[in-house]
Amino acid sequence: MNIKQLINDILRREGGFVNHAADRGGATNYGITQETLASWRGRSVSVDEVRDLTEDEAREIYAARYVVEPRFADIEDEDLAALVVDCAVNHGPARAARWLQQAADVNTDGKVGPITLAAVNSQDGTDLYCGVLAERCRFYGQLITRDPSQAAFAAGWANRVAEFIEETP
């Protein structure tokens, strides 16, 4: 897996500093939320600290929290790994892991371990990819249904999903 390229793609999709009133994640920079930055640094952080987040630190956070720690780096199919990592960035690593586990038909505990990896790495990556992508699409729809204010983000989400549909292996 080319982690550097994977993170380059995420940074391209996420952009820079945003503090949209309807965004439940609050202030973000490079897609890193205030909560994630605080957890990473082990202390509370201000919106200004989010704004001042460097790209290098964002890359470190992505590599550690969204690729290595959740064991997504151990997914052998690179297209599937890229999708799962992007899902983790947008929806949290545990939810991304559950979608992967659902697609692989293993216990959905939200933690990727040896059983999940064995199942994922022995199955057809395209089938798993399509399963994860379908769950992601359903989730976006459910978000908007539950909270219509989230429709403000629908076009961006659709563009993000479209990129992965275009890349379907």
Rosetta constraint file for C-alpha pairs under 8 A:
AtomPair CA 1 CA 73 HARMONIC 6.60 0.50
AtomPair CA 1 CA 76 HARMONIC 7.56 0.50
AtomPair CA 1 CA 78 HARMONIC 6.04 0.50
AtomPair CA 2 CA 6 HARMONIC 6.26 0.50
AtomPair CA 3 CA 7 HARMONIC 6.11 0.50
AtomPair CA 3 CA 63 HARMONIC 7.07 0.50
AtomPair CA 3 CA 67 HARMONIC 7.76 0.50
AtomPair CA 3 CA 73 HARMONIC 7.89 0.50
AtomPair CA 4 CA 8 HARMONIC 6.13 0.50
AtomPair CA 5 CA 9 HARMONIC 6.23 0.50
AtomPair CA 6 CA 10 HARMONIC 6.43 0.50
AtomPair CA 6 CA 82 HARMONIC 6.33 0.50
AtomPair CA 7 CA 11 HARMONIC 6.09 0.50
AtomPair CA 7 CA 59 HARMONIC 6.62 0.50
AtomPair CA 7 CA 62 HARMONIC 6.92 0.50
AtomPair CA 7 CA 63 HARMONIC 7.47 0.50
AtomPair CA 8 CA 12 HARMONIC 6.21 0.50
AtomPair CA 9 CA 13 HARMONIC 6.30 0.50
AtomPair CA 10 CA 14 HARMONIC 6.02 0.50
AtomPair CA 10 CA 86 HARMONIC 6.79 0.50
AtomPair CA 11 CA 15 HARMONIC 5.89 0.50
AtomPair CA 11 CA 30 HARMONIC 5.73 0.50
AtomPair CA 11 CA 31 HARMONIC 7.31 0.50
AtomPair CA 13 CA 160 HARMONIC 7.47 0.50
AtomPair CA 14 CA 29 HARMONIC 7.98 0.50
AtomPair CA 14 CA 30 HARMONIC 5.38 0.50
AtomPair CA 14 CA 31 HARMONIC 5.00 0.50
AtomPair CA 15 CA 29 HARMONIC 7.32 0.50
AtomPair CA 15 CA 30 HARMONIC 5.28 0.50
AtomPair CA 15 CA 31 HARMONIC 6.96 0.50
AtomPair CA 16 CA 28 HARMONIC 7.71 0.50
AtomPair CA 16 CA 29 HARMONIC 4.99 0.50
AtomPair CA 16 CA 30 HARMONIC 4.80 0.50
AtomPair CA 16 CA 31 HARMONIC 7.33 0.50
AtomPair CA 17 CA 27 HARMONIC 7.36 0.50
AtomPair CA 17 CA 28 HARMONIC 5.61 0.50
AtomPair CA 17 CA 29 HARMONIC 4.04 0.50
AtomPair CA 17 CA 30 HARMONIC 6.51 0.50
AtomPair CA 17 CA 31 HARMONIC 7.95 0.50
AtomPair CA 17 CA 50 HARMONIC 7.70 0.50
AtomPair CA 17 CA 51 HARMONIC 5.75 0.50
AtomPair CA 18 CA 27 HARMONIC 5.78 0.50
AtomPair CA 18 CA 28 HARMONIC 5.35 0.50
AtomPair CA 18 CA 29 HARMONIC 6.28 0.50
AtomPair CA 19 CA 23 HARMONIC 7.47 0.50
AtomPair CA 19 CA 26 HARMONIC 5.98 0.50
AtomPair CA 19 CA 27 HARMONIC 4.22 0.50
AtomPair CA 19 CA 28 HARMONIC 6.33 0.50
AtomPair CA 20 CA 26 HARMONIC 6.88 0.50
AtomPair CA 20 CA 27 HARMONIC 7.07 0.50
AtomPair CA 21 CA 26 HARMONIC 7.26 0.50
AtomPair CA 22 CA 149 HARMONIC 6.54 0.50
AtomPair CA 22 CA 150 HARMONIC 6.84 0.50
AtomPair CA 22 CA 152 HARMONIC 7.71 0.50
AtomPair CA 23 CA 27 HARMONIC 7.95 0.50
AtomPair CA 23 CA 150 HARMONIC 7.54 0.50
AtomPair CA 25 CA 33 HARMONIC 5.96 0.50
AtomPair CA 25 CA 34 HARMONIC 7.58 0.50
AtomPair CA 25 CA 35 HARMONIC 7.83 0.50
AtomPair CA 26 CA 33 HARMONIC 6.59 0.50
AtomPair CA 26 CA 34 HARMONIC 6.77 0.50
AtomPair CA 27 CA 33 HARMONIC 5.89 0.50
AtomPair CA 27 CA 34 HARMONIC 5.83 0.50
AtomPair CA 27 CA 47 HARMONIC 6.33 0.50
AtomPair CA 27 CA 50 HARMONIC 6.93 0.50
AtomPair CA 28 CA 32 HARMONIC 5.12 0.50
AtomPair CA 28 CA 33 HARMONIC 4.35 0.50
AtomPair CA 28 CA 34 HARMONIC 6.18 0.50
AtomPair CA 28 CA 50 HARMONIC 6.39 0.50
AtomPair CA 28 CA 51 HARMONIC 7.49 0.50
AtomPair CA 29 CA 33 HARMONIC 6.77 0.50
AtomPair CA 29 CA 50 HARMONIC 6.01 0.50
AtomPair CA 29 CA 51 HARMONIC 6.06 0.50
AtomPair CA 29 CA 53 HARMONIC 6.73 0.50
AtomPair CA 30 CA 55 HARMONIC 7.17 0.50
AtomPair CA 30 CA 58 HARMONIC 6.65 0.50
AtomPair CA 31 CA 89 HARMONIC 7.59 0.50
AtomPair CA 32 CA 36 HARMONIC 6.24 0.50
AtomPair CA 32 CA 37 HARMONIC 6.54 0.50
AtomPair CA 32 CA 50 HARMONIC 7.87 0.50
AtomPair CA 32 CA 58 HARMONIC 6.79 0.50
AtomPair CA 33 CA 37 HARMONIC 6.19 0.50
AtomPair CA 33 CA 50 HARMONIC 7.45 0.50
AtomPair CA 34 CA 38 HARMONIC 6.10 0.50
AtomPair CA 34 CA 45 HARMONIC 6.73 0.50
AtomPair CA 34 CA 46 HARMONIC 7.42 0.50
AtomPair CA 34 CA 47 HARMONIC 6.89 0.50
AtomPair CA 34 CA 50 HARMONIC 6.00 0.50
AtomPair CA 35 CA 39 HARMONIC 6.18 0.50
AtomPair CA 36 CA 40 HARMONIC 6.07 0.50
AtomPair CA 37 CA 41 HARMONIC 6.09 0.50
AtomPair CA 37 CA 45 HARMONIC 7.12 0.50
AtomPair CA 37 CA 50 HARMONIC 7.24 0.50
AtomPair CA 38 CA 42 HARMONIC 5.75 0.50
AtomPair CA 38 CA 43 HARMONIC 5.21 0.50
AtomPair CA 38 CA 44 HARMONIC 5.00 0.50
AtomPair CA 38 CA 45 HARMONIC 5.34 0.50
AtomPair CA 39 CA 43 HARMONIC 6.60 0.50
AtomPair CA 39 CA 44 HARMONIC 7.83 0.50
AtomPair CA 40 CA 61 HARMONIC 7.16 0.50
AtomPair CA 45 CA 49 HARMONIC 6.01 0.50
AtomPair CA 45 CA 50 HARMONIC 7.26 0.50
AtomPair CA 46 CA 50 HARMONIC 6.55 0.50
AtomPair CA 47 CA 51 HARMONIC 6.23 0.50
AtomPair CA 48 CA 52 HARMONIC 6.13 0.50
AtomPair CA 49 CA 53 HARMONIC 6.12 0.50
AtomPair CA 53 CA 57 HARMONIC 6.76 0.50
AtomPair CA 53 CA 58 HARMONIC 7.00 0.50
AtomPair CA 54 CA 58 HARMONIC 6.31 0.50
AtomPair CA 55 CA 59 HARMONIC 6.12 0.50
AtomPair CA 56 CA 60 HARMONIC 6.35 0.50
AtomPair CA 57 CA 61 HARMONIC 6.25 0.50
AtomPair CA 58 CA 62 HARMONIC 6.18 0.50
AtomPair CA 59 CA 63 HARMONIC 6.08 0.50
AtomPair CA 60 CA 64 HARMONIC 6.11 0.50
AtomPair CA 61 CA 65 HARMONIC 5.63 0.50
AtomPair CA 61 CA 66 HARMONIC 7.43 0.50
AtomPair CA 62 CA 66 HARMONIC 5.05 0.50
AtomPair CA 62 CA 67 HARMONIC 6.57 0.50
AtomPair CA 62 CA 89 HARMONIC 7.96 0.50
AtomPair CA 63 CA 67 HARMONIC 5.08 0.50
AtomPair CA 63 CA 68 HARMONIC 6.07 0.50
AtomPair CA 64 CA 68 HARMONIC 5.11 0.50
AtomPair CA 64 CA 69 HARMONIC 5.71 0.50
AtomPair CA 65 CA 69 HARMONIC 5.44 0.50
AtomPair CA 65 CA 70 HARMONIC 6.88 0.50
AtomPair CA 66 CA 70 HARMONIC 6.28 0.50
AtomPair CA 66 CA 72 HARMONIC 7.52 0.50
AtomPair CA 66 CA 85 HARMONIC 6.12 0.50
AtomPair CA 66 CA 88 HARMONIC 6.22 0.50
AtomPair CA 66 CA 89 HARMONIC 6.61 0.50
AtomPair CA 66 CA 93 HARMONIC 6.33 0.50
AtomPair CA 67 CA 71 HARMONIC 6.24 0.50
AtomPair CA 67 CA 72 HARMONIC 5.11 0.50
AtomPair CA 67 CA 73 HARMONIC 5.41 0.50
AtomPair CA 67 CA 85 HARMONIC 6.33 0.50
AtomPair CA 68 CA 72 HARMONIC 6.27 0.50
AtomPair CA 68 CA 73 HARMONIC 5.59 0.50
AtomPair CA 70 CA 93 HARMONIC 6.51 0.50
AtomPair CA 70 CA 94 HARMONIC 7.99 0.50
AtomPair CA 70 CA 97 HARMONIC 7.91 0.50
AtomPair CA 70 CA 111 HARMONIC 6.99 0.50
AtomPair CA 70 CA 112 HARMONIC 6.38 0.50
AtomPair CA 71 CA 75 HARMONIC 7.62 0.50
AtomPair CA 71 CA 112 HARMONIC 6.15 0.50
AtomPair CA 71 CA 113 HARMONIC 7.49 0.50
AtomPair CA 72 CA 81 HARMONIC 6.16 0.50
AtomPair CA 72 CA 84 HARMONIC 7.25 0.50
AtomPair CA 72 CA 85 HARMONIC 6.73 0.50
AtomPair CA 72 CA 112 HARMONIC 7.66 0.50
AtomPair CA 73 CA 81 HARMONIC 7.01 0.50
AtomPair CA 74 CA 117 HARMONIC 7.16 0.50
AtomPair CA 75 CA 80 HARMONIC 7.41 0.50
AtomPair CA 75 CA 81 HARMONIC 5.61 0.50
AtomPair CA 75 CA 117 HARMONIC 6.71 0.50
AtomPair CA 75 CA 120 HARMONIC 7.12 0.50
AtomPair CA 75 CA 121 HARMONIC 6.42 0.50
AtomPair CA 76 CA 81 HARMONIC 7.34 0.50
AtomPair CA 76 CA 121 HARMONIC 5.98 0.50
AtomPair CA 77 CA 81 HARMONIC 6.14 0.50
AtomPair CA 77 CA 121 HARMONIC 7.36 0.50
AtomPair CA 77 CA 125 HARMONIC 5.94 0.50
AtomPair CA 78 CA 82 HARMONIC 6.07 0.50
AtomPair CA 79 CA 83 HARMONIC 6.33 0.50
AtomPair CA 79 CA 125 HARMONIC 7.92 0.50
AtomPair CA 79 CA 129 HARMONIC 7.61 0.50
AtomPair CA 79 CA 167 HARMONIC 7.94 0.50
AtomPair CA 79 CA 168 HARMONIC 7.86 0.50
AtomPair CA 79 CA 169 HARMONIC 7.08 0.50
AtomPair CA 80 CA 84 HARMONIC 6.14 0.50
AtomPair CA 80 CA 125 HARMONIC 6.29 0.50
AtomPair CA 80 CA 126 HARMONIC 7.53 0.50
AtomPair CA 80 CA 128 HARMONIC 7.25 0.50
AtomPair CA 80 CA 129 HARMONIC 5.25 0.50
AtomPair CA 81 CA 85 HARMONIC 6.03 0.50
AtomPair CA 82 CA 86 HARMONIC 6.14 0.50
AtomPair CA 83 CA 87 HARMONIC 6.14 0.50
AtomPair CA 83 CA 129 HARMONIC 7.31 0.50
AtomPair CA 83 CA 132 HARMONIC 7.93 0.50
AtomPair CA 83 CA 133 HARMONIC 7.74 0.50
AtomPair CA 83 CA 164 HARMONIC 7.09 0.50
AtomPair CA 84 CA 88 HARMONIC 6.15 0.50
AtomPair CA 84 CA 96 HARMONIC 5.85 0.50
AtomPair CA 84 CA 97 HARMONIC 7.50 0.50
AtomPair CA 84 CA 100 HARMONIC 7.24 0.50
AtomPair CA 84 CA 132 HARMONIC 7.48 0.50
AtomPair CA 85 CA 89 HARMONIC 6.27 0.50
AtomPair CA 85 CA 93 HARMONIC 7.64 0.50
AtomPair CA 85 CA 96 HARMONIC 7.49 0.50
AtomPair CA 86 CA 90 HARMONIC 6.35 0.50
AtomPair CA 87 CA 91 HARMONIC 5.63 0.50
AtomPair CA 87 CA 92 HARMONIC 7.05 0.50
AtomPair CA 87 CA 93 HARMONIC 7.48 0.50
AtomPair CA 87 CA 95 HARMONIC 7.99 0.50
AtomPair CA 87 CA 96 HARMONIC 5.43 0.50
AtomPair CA 87 CA 136 HARMONIC 7.44 0.50
AtomPair CA 88 CA 92 HARMONIC 4.33 0.50
AtomPair CA 88 CA 93 HARMONIC 4.15 0.50
AtomPair CA 88 CA 94 HARMONIC 7.33 0.50
AtomPair CA 88 CA 95 HARMONIC 6.98 0.50
AtomPair CA 88 CA 96 HARMONIC 5.03 0.50
AtomPair CA 88 CA 97 HARMONIC 7.81 0.50
AtomPair CA 89 CA 93 HARMONIC 7.07 0.50
AtomPair CA 91 CA 95 HARMONIC 6.26 0.50
AtomPair CA 91 CA 96 HARMONIC 6.78 0.50
AtomPair CA 92 CA 96 HARMONIC 6.36 0.50
AtomPair CA 93 CA 97 HARMONIC 6.02 0.50
AtomPair CA 93 CA 110 HARMONIC 7.73 0.50
AtomPair CA 94 CA 98 HARMONIC 6.20 0.50
AtomPair CA 94 CA 110 HARMONIC 4.44 0.50
AtomPair CA 94 CA 111 HARMONIC 6.36 0.50
AtomPair CA 95 CA 99 HARMONIC 6.28 0.50
AtomPair CA 95 CA 110 HARMONIC 6.20 0.50
AtomPair CA 96 CA 100 HARMONIC 6.26 0.50
AtomPair CA 96 CA 110 HARMONIC 7.51 0.50
AtomPair CA 97 CA 101 HARMONIC 6.07 0.50
AtomPair CA 97 CA 108 HARMONIC 7.77 0.50
AtomPair CA 97 CA 109 HARMONIC 7.99 0.50
AtomPair CA 97 CA 110 HARMONIC 4.84 0.50
AtomPair CA 97 CA 111 HARMONIC 6.08 0.50
AtomPair CA 97 CA 112 HARMONIC 6.23 0.50
AtomPair CA 98 CA 102 HARMONIC 6.03 0.50
AtomPair CA 98 CA 108 HARMONIC 5.02 0.50
AtomPair CA 98 CA 109 HARMONIC 6.37 0.50
AtomPair CA 98 CA 110 HARMONIC 4.53 0.50
AtomPair CA 98 CA 111 HARMONIC 7.48 0.50
AtomPair CA 99 CA 103 HARMONIC 6.21 0.50
AtomPair CA 99 CA 108 HARMONIC 7.83 0.50
AtomPair CA 99 CA 131 HARMONIC 7.71 0.50
AtomPair CA 99 CA 132 HARMONIC 5.43 0.50
AtomPair CA 99 CA 135 HARMONIC 6.40 0.50
AtomPair CA 99 CA 136 HARMONIC 7.92 0.50
AtomPair CA 100 CA 104 HARMONIC 6.19 0.50
AtomPair CA 100 CA 120 HARMONIC 7.92 0.50
AtomPair CA 100 CA 128 HARMONIC 7.10 0.50
AtomPair CA 100 CA 131 HARMONIC 7.74 0.50
AtomPair CA 100 CA 132 HARMONIC 5.82 0.50
AtomPair CA 101 CA 105 HARMONIC 5.89 0.50
AtomPair CA 101 CA 106 HARMONIC 5.25 0.50
AtomPair CA 101 CA 107 HARMONIC 6.46 0.50
AtomPair CA 101 CA 108 HARMONIC 5.36 0.50
AtomPair CA 101 CA 110 HARMONIC 7.63 0.50
AtomPair CA 101 CA 116 HARMONIC 6.47 0.50
AtomPair CA 101 CA 120 HARMONIC 8.00 0.50
AtomPair CA 102 CA 106 HARMONIC 6.31 0.50
AtomPair CA 102 CA 107 HARMONIC 7.54 0.50
AtomPair CA 102 CA 108 HARMONIC 6.25 0.50
AtomPair CA 102 CA 131 HARMONIC 7.85 0.50
AtomPair CA 102 CA 132 HARMONIC 7.96 0.50
AtomPair CA 103 CA 127 HARMONIC 7.81 0.50
AtomPair CA 103 CA 128 HARMONIC 5.27 0.50
AtomPair CA 103 CA 129 HARMONIC 7.99 0.50
AtomPair CA 103 CA 131 HARMONIC 5.05 0.50
AtomPair CA 103 CA 132 HARMONIC 6.16 0.50
AtomPair CA 104 CA 116 HARMONIC 7.55 0.50
AtomPair CA 104 CA 119 HARMONIC 6.22 0.50
AtomPair CA 104 CA 120 HARMONIC 5.83 0.50
AtomPair CA 104 CA 123 HARMONIC 7.47 0.50
AtomPair CA 104 CA 128 HARMONIC 6.38 0.50
AtomPair CA 106 CA 115 HARMONIC 7.82 0.50
AtomPair CA 106 CA 116 HARMONIC 6.49 0.50
AtomPair CA 106 CA 119 HARMONIC 7.47 0.50
AtomPair CA 107 CA 116 HARMONIC 7.96 0.50
AtomPair CA 112 CA 116 HARMONIC 5.61 0.50
AtomPair CA 112 CA 117 HARMONIC 6.69 0.50
AtomPair CA 113 CA 117 HARMONIC 6.11 0.50
AtomPair CA 114 CA 118 HARMONIC 5.92 0.50
AtomPair CA 115 CA 119 HARMONIC 6.24 0.50
AtomPair CA 116 CA 120 HARMONIC 6.00 0.50
AtomPair CA 117 CA 121 HARMONIC 5.79 0.50
AtomPair CA 118 CA 122 HARMONIC 6.08 0.50
AtomPair CA 119 CA 123 HARMONIC 6.31 0.50
AtomPair CA 120 CA 124 HARMONIC 7.97 0.50
AtomPair CA 120 CA 125 HARMONIC 7.57 0.50
AtomPair CA 120 CA 128 HARMONIC 7.64 0.50
AtomPair CA 121 CA 125 HARMONIC 7.74 0.50
AtomPair CA 123 CA 127 HARMONIC 7.91 0.50
AtomPair CA 123 CA 128 HARMONIC 7.55 0.50
AtomPair CA 124 CA 128 HARMONIC 6.53 0.50
AtomPair CA 125 CA 129 HARMONIC 5.92 0.50
AtomPair CA 126 CA 130 HARMONIC 6.15 0.50
AtomPair CA 126 CA 168 HARMONIC 7.31 0.50
AtomPair CA 126 CA 169 HARMONIC 5.85 0.50
AtomPair CA 127 CA 131 HARMONIC 6.24 0.50
AtomPair CA 128 CA 132 HARMONIC 6.19 0.50
AtomPair CA 129 CA 133 HARMONIC 6.08 0.50
AtomPair CA 129 CA 168 HARMONIC 7.52 0.50
AtomPair CA 130 CA 134 HARMONIC 6.03 0.50
AtomPair CA 130 CA 168 HARMONIC 7.65 0.50
AtomPair CA 131 CA 135 HARMONIC 6.38 0.50
AtomPair CA 132 CA 136 HARMONIC 6.25 0.50
AtomPair CA 133 CA 137 HARMONIC 6.28 0.50
AtomPair CA 133 CA 161 HARMONIC 7.66 0.50
AtomPair CA 133 CA 164 HARMONIC 7.87 0.50
AtomPair CA 133 CA 165 HARMONIC 7.97 0.50
AtomPair CA 134 CA 138 HARMONIC 6.27 0.50
AtomPair CA 135 CA 139 HARMONIC 6.10 0.50
AtomPair CA 136 CA 140 HARMONIC 6.35 0.50
AtomPair CA 137 CA 141 HARMONIC 6.46 0.50
AtomPair CA 137 CA 161 HARMONIC 7.42 0.50
AtomPair CA 138 CA 142 HARMONIC 6.20 0.50
AtomPair CA 139 CA 143 HARMONIC 6.12 0.50
AtomPair CA 140 CA 144 HARMONIC 6.50 0.50
AtomPair CA 140 CA 154 HARMONIC 7.84 0.50
AtomPair CA 140 CA 157 HARMONIC 7.53 0.50
AtomPair CA 141 CA 145 HARMONIC 6.18 0.50
AtomPair CA 142 CA 146 HARMONIC 6.02 0.50
AtomPair CA 143 CA 147 HARMONIC 5.99 0.50
AtomPair CA 143 CA 148 HARMONIC 7.81 0.50
AtomPair CA 143 CA 150 HARMONIC 6.80 0.50
AtomPair CA 144 CA 148 HARMONIC 4.87 0.50
AtomPair CA 144 CA 149 HARMONIC 7.11 0.50
AtomPair CA 144 CA 150 HARMONIC 5.27 0.50
AtomPair CA 144 CA 151 HARMONIC 5.52 0.50
AtomPair CA 144 CA 154 HARMONIC 7.99 0.50
AtomPair CA 147 CA 151 HARMONIC 7.96 0.50
AtomPair CA 150 CA 154 HARMONIC 7.13 0.50
AtomPair CA 153 CA 157 HARMONIC 6.21 0.50
AtomPair CA 154 CA 158 HARMONIC 5.96 0.50
AtomPair CA 155 CA 159 HARMONIC 6.17 0.50
AtomPair CA 156 CA 160 HARMONIC 6.20 0.50
AtomPair CA 157 CA 161 HARMONIC 6.17 0.50
AtomPair CA 158 CA 162 HARMONIC 5.93 0.50
AtomPair CA 159 CA 163 HARMONIC 6.27 0.50
AtomPair CA 160 CA 164 HARMONIC 6.85 0.50
AtomPair CA 161 CA 165 HARMONIC 6.20 0.50
AtomPair CA 162 CA 166 HARMONIC 6.04 0.50
AtomPair CA 163 CA 167 HARMONIC 6.34 0.50
AtomPair CA 164 CA 168 HARMONIC 6.13 0.50
